[in-house]
């Protein structure tokens, strides 16, 4: 991954609408990830997950990579890269095969997943992930790991995440212009899930919402499996735009005001609190009530979360009709840069009528003061994803690991061989 032979290093690169983040992680002997390098720069040339100015993206990526290399004292050669945008789509498919020798082998598992994912997709799309959900053998359903079980025929349900060929090609091209190789291209919402969710939450039912600058990435999990992935092309930047127009202040200053003084619930703001608002055209700045600022922010956040809630209700109805667990007993996990707003948890609980928490990256060591925060969730998830993929590459024999690890390795195999 990096030119440091004595260490197992992984690099996660998250190119967002607002920020580019590069993390260098060392895989420790116990399997944990130790973050040893962080690089971050403002993102230029990206909009809603797509590249609209290639050279600007290249410069932004190079700055973040240079910082990470300097801090980690290594030369980065390749990365795990995140991908978002409204071109991301998903579908659940089923496959069935006869069991070759009365007992399920790994080859049988590979064959049934291959059958399930062999569905025809548009020429403009490419398969990004093939994620097993569960298996059925004869009359027994809901099997997580079928290897070793007896039966006559086996069925698999798999979740396919696809992306637009050209959209993916453009962002990979920007990274390659920096002299880097892309080892894995990973849907941002899936990477984020790896970073902020616990196994219990995935089992009980949970929705991860990564609120960035230009997009909101959704990943819905029930029964330990990913059920739906989607990208909504509206996010934190629309709140910044509202502030800029409402108070006649430059967008850059509006972003600073949002981050420093914003609140998503006006009733939490003191009536006496004031905020200094810069003006345009050389006019003097003005002092406004913080409550007035919150009254601009609250309806927009409620609207954004309302869009998510509409998607959730639709997906839950589809899952119910398919006879799949549809309850989100573990609630909603909000993460990403725009999830740091004060009062957002309370605002979201009113919209979703469910429990809500702010998701921070889990299972980390090293530079946690830098990265244990919502804006770094996707980049940390890329490290976890890369670690699981490396484990699959390096172990010829099946290690005794969790079912989640098995599914990661199976999907990793198909990414390499599809």
SVG drawing of the C-alpha trace seen along z (x, -y; Angstrom):
<svg xmlns="http://www.w3.org/2000/svg" viewBox="-46 -50 57 85">
<polyline fill="none" stroke="black" stroke-width="0.4" points="0.0,0.0 2.7,-2.5 6.4,-2.2 7.2,-1.1 7.9,2.6 8.1,3.2 4.6,2.0 1.1,3.0 -0.2,-0.4 -3.6,-1.4 -4.6,-4.8 -8.2,-6.0 -9.0,-8.9 -12.3,-10.7 -12.9,-13.4 -16.0,-15.3 -17.8,-18.4 -16.3,-20.5 -13.2,-18.7 -10.6,-16.2 -9.3,-13.9 -6.5,-11.3 -5.7,-9.0 -2.8,-6.6 -3.5,-3.6 -1.2,-0.9 -2.7,2.5 -1.5,3.8 -0.8,7.5 -4.1,7.6 -6.0,6.5 -6.7,3.0 -6.1,-0.1 -3.6,-2.7 -3.9,-6.1 -0.4,-7.5 -1.0,-10.2 -3.8,-12.7 -4.1,-15.1 -6.9,-17.5 -7.6,-20.3 -10.6,-22.3 -12.2,-20.6 -12.3,-22.4 -13.8,-21.2 -16.3,-18.7 -20.1,-19.1 -22.6,-16.6 -20.1,-13.7 -19.1,-14.5 -16.0,-16.1 -16.7,-19.4 -13.1,-20.8 -10.5,-18.0 -7.4,-20.2 -8.9,-21.7 -9.7,-18.3 -6.1,-17.1 -4.6,-20.0 -6.9,-19.5 -6.1,-15.8 -2.3,-16.4 -2.4,-18.8 -4.1,-16.3 -1.8,-13.5 1.3,-15.6 0.2,-16.4 -0.6,-12.7 2.8,-11.6 4.6,-14.2 2.9,-13.2 3.2,-9.4 6.7,-9.7 6.0,-7.4 5.4,-7.6 1.8,-6.8 1.5,-4.7 -2.2,-3.6 -5.4,-4.3 -8.9,-3.1 -11.2,-5.7 -14.7,-6.7 -17.5,-7.4 -20.8,-9.2 -23.3,-10.9 -26.9,-10.5 -25.8,-8.0 -25.3,-5.4 -28.1,-2.8 -28.8,0.5 -30.9,3.7 -31.4,7.0 -31.1,10.2 -31.4,13.9 -29.5,16.9 -30.0,20.7 -27.6,23.6 -27.7,27.3 -25.3,28.3 -22.6,30.3 -21.7,32.8 -24.6,32.8 -22.6,30.4 -22.0,26.7 -18.5,25.8 -16.9,22.4 -17.1,23.2 -20.9,23.6 -21.1,20.2 -19.0,18.6 -21.3,20.2 -24.6,19.1 -23.4,15.5 -22.1,15.5 -25.5,16.7 -27.3,14.0 -25.1,11.1 -25.1,12.2 -28.2,10.0 -28.0,7.7 -27.3,4.1 -27.2,1.0 -24.1,0.6 -23.6,-2.8 -23.4,-1.3 -20.7,0.9 -21.0,3.1 -19.3,1.5 -20.2,4.0 -21.7,7.5 -22.8,7.9 -24.4,11.2 -27.4,10.7 -28.5,14.2 -28.7,17.8 -31.4,20.5 -30.9,24.2 -33.9,26.2 -36.6,25.2 -34.3,23.4 -34.1,19.6 -32.1,16.8 -28.7,18.6 -25.7,16.3 -22.9,18.7 -23.9,21.8 -20.5,23.5 -20.6,27.0 -24.4,27.3 -26.2,30.2 -28.8,29.9 -29.9,30.3 -30.1,26.8 -29.0,23.4 -30.4,19.9 -28.6,16.6 -29.9,13.1 -27.3,10.5 -27.3,6.7 -25.7,5.0 -24.5,1.5 -23.8,0.0 -22.4,-3.4 -22.1,-5.3 -19.0,-4.3 -18.0,-7.8 -18.6,-9.3 -16.4,-6.7 -13.8,-7.0 -13.5,-10.8 -12.8,-10.7 -10.3,-7.8 -8.6,-9.9 -8.1,-12.8 -6.4,-10.4 -4.2,-8.8 -3.1,-12.3 -1.5,-12.5 0.6,-9.4 -1.6,-7.1 -3.3,-3.8 -6.8,-3.1 -6.9,0.3 -10.6,0.2 -13.5,-2.1 -16.0,-2.0 -19.5,-3.6 -19.1,-6.3 -22.2,-5.2 -20.8,-1.6 -17.5,-2.9 -19.1,-5.1 -21.2,-2.2 -17.9,-0.3 -16.7,-3.2 -19.6,-4.2 -21.9,-1.2 -21.8,1.6 -22.8,5.2 -25.8,4.9 -27.1,1.8 -26.8,3.6 -28.7,6.6 -31.5,4.6 -32.0,2.2 -30.4,-1.1 -30.0,-3.9 -26.7,-5.7 -27.0,-9.2 -23.7,-10.8 -24.5,-14.5 -21.7,-16.1 -21.5,-19.4 -23.2,-18.3 -24.7,-14.9 -26.4,-12.8 -25.4,-9.1 -27.9,-6.6 -27.2,-3.0 -30.1,-1.0 -29.2,2.2 -31.6,4.8 -30.9,8.3 -27.2,7.8 -27.3,7.1 -27.3,4.0 -30.8,3.6 -30.6,0.2 -28.1,-2.4 -28.9,-5.8 -27.5,-9.3 -29.6,-12.4 -28.0,-15.3 -28.8,-18.0 -26.9,-18.5 -25.1,-21.1 -24.3,-23.5 -28.0,-24.4 -28.0,-25.6 -24.9,-27.7 -26.7,-29.2 -29.8,-30.1 -27.6,-31.9 -25.8,-33.8 -29.0,-35.0 -30.9,-35.7 -28.2,-37.9 -26.5,-39.2 -23.1,-37.8 -20.5,-36.1 -20.8,-32.3 -17.4,-31.7 -18.5,-33.8 -21.9,-32.1 -20.1,-28.8 -18.0,-30.1 -21.1,-31.5 -23.0,-28.2 -20.1,-26.1 -19.3,-28.5 -22.8,-29.8 -25.4,-27.6 -28.1,-25.6 -30.7,-23.3 -33.3,-24.1 -34.1,-27.7 -35.6,-27.1 -32.2,-26.0 -30.6,-29.4 -30.4,-32.2 -32.4,-35.3 -29.6,-37.4 -26.9,-35.7 -25.6,-37.8 -23.6,-36.9 -21.4,-39.3 -22.4,-39.0 -19.9,-40.3 -21.5,-42.3 -20.6,-42.5 -19.2,-45.3 -17.2,-46.9 -20.3,-47.6 -19.8,-47.4 -20.7,-44.1 -23.9,-43.8 -24.8,-42.2 -27.8,-39.9 -29.5,-37.7 -28.3,-34.1 -32.0,-33.0 -32.6,-34.6 -29.8,-32.5 -31.3,-29.4 -34.7,-30.3 -33.1,-30.2 -31.2,-26.9 -33.9,-24.9 -36.4,-24.7 -33.8,-23.7 -32.4,-20.9 -35.9,-19.7 -36.5,-19.7 -33.3,-17.7 -34.1,-15.2 -37.6,-15.0 -36.3,-13.9 -34.4,-11.1 -37.5,-10.1 -39.5,-9.8 -36.9,-7.4 -36.9,-5.4 -40.6,-4.9 -40.6,-3.8 -37.8,-1.3 -39.4,0.0 -42.6,0.6 -40.7,2.5 -38.9,4.6 -42.2,5.4 -43.7,6.6 -40.6,8.8 -41.0,10.4 -37.7,8.9 -37.1,7.3 -38.0,3.6 -37.9,2.1 -35.1,-0.3 -35.0,0.6 -31.5,-1.0 -32.7,-4.2 -30.8,-6.7 -27.1,-7.5 -26.1,-10.9 -22.5,-11.5 -20.4,-13.7 -19.3,-17.3 -22.8,-18.8 -23.9,-16.5 -21.9,-18.5 -24.6,-21.2 -25.7,-21.9 -29.3,-20.8 -29.3,-18.4 -30.1,-15.3 -33.2,-16.9 -34.3,-18.2 -33.8,-14.8 -35.7,-13.0 -38.7,-15.1 -38.5,-14.4 -37.8,-10.6 -39.8,-9.9 -37.0,-7.5 -33.8,-7.6 -30.9,-9.4 -27.2,-9.6 -24.2,-11.4 -21.8,-8.8 -18.1,-9.0 -15.5,-6.6 -15.1,-3.5 -12.2,-1.0 -9.3,-3.3 -6.0,-4.1 -3.2,-6.5 -4.2,-10.1 -7.6,-9.8 -7.7,-13.5 -7.6,-14.3 -10.0,-11.8 -12.5,-10.7 -15.1,-13.1 -18.0,-12.9 -16.2,-14.6 -13.6,-11.7 -16.1,-8.8 -15.9,-7.9 -12.1,-8.1 -11.9,-5.9 -14.3,-3.4 -12.1,-3.2 -9.3,-2.1 -11.4,0.6 -12.6,1.7 -9.0,1.9 -8.0,3.9 -10.7,6.5 -9.7,6.7 -6.0,7.2 -6.9,9.9 -8.7,11.7 -5.7,11.4 -3.1,12.6 -4.9,15.7 -5.2,18.6 -7.1,20.6 -10.3,19.4 -9.6,17.8 -12.0,18.1 -13.7,14.7 -17.1,13.2 -19.8,13.5 -19.4,9.9 -15.7,10.6 -16.8,13.5 -19.2,11.3 -16.4,8.6 -14.1,11.2 -16.7,12.6 -17.6,9.2 -13.9,8.3 -13.3,11.4 -16.0,10.4 -14.7,6.8 -11.4,8.2 -12.8,10.9 -15.9,9.4"/>
</svg>
